[in-house]
Amino acid sequence: MMDMTISEITNLIRNREEASPDEIKKWFDSIYGLIVVPSLTIEAGTTLYRATVITSEEEMSCITCISRLSYKPAYLNSTYGRASTPHNTMFYGIVSSNIQNAHYSCLVETCPIFREKKQEQGHYRVAIGKWILKKELRMAAIVDVDGNNKSGALRNFDPKDFIRIIDQLNNYQEVIDFWRLINQEFRKNVAKDREYAVSAHFAEKLLSKGFDGIIYESIQSIDEKAKESLCVAVRPEIVDNHFLDIESMVLYEFDYKGNNTPVTPQKTMHHIFNPTE
């Protein structure tokens, strides 16, 4: 495929109904020129929260296994995620201004019962691990170029300061249109995993340029209790190289009886991990 401009790729994404994920990947691989991407540093010592849904008694027996609370192994990942492609994987988590918002955001992100009440009745369990960053991370930031970011951490960005095209376009509006579309892809609701193909393959492109991960606002950030929480997708090597260590885990349990019954999660377990475990 020939090299393409940002404007050409923007139009392809907008009209991609018949495009396969492989075609979308080729579009991003064909970007001509250099885009300066907004970045955000997560400082060493920052807490990341990661939620894991427990779906069986067998999984419950492994609830204190660090490997179960960490990222999904690549060989088990057969679907697209918001920032990951099949047969690759990412450590998904939340950074937030306080623990209450972080736990709430984790529950909303991972358990559909909090977003869509038309779910099956039953007993639900969600484990939330507290992970401490040992090394600062340089993250590619997905920012709303129209200034509608809910999180204060992203509102500091000015489009004129962080978006530049080098050796390619002088048309500022084309750059804005591209980033506006990318932000929408990271914020949209999806019905099928392949609808993540644009955000996943763009994330893959950014990671190939040396970023440690991606940071973006969740679609759930419209909720006041989640607006200061940000989603992160961190490369698994960060965890493997001990830049990220788990400190503790909390288990939430709740019953859902249908008919839009309010759900009140209860903490039923709190486990402190040995750093060498």
Summary of the structure (lengths in Angstrom):
residues: 277
radius of gyration: 19.2
end to end distance: 48.2
largest distance: 58.5
contacts: 811
relative contact order: 0.22
helix: 34%
strand: 27%
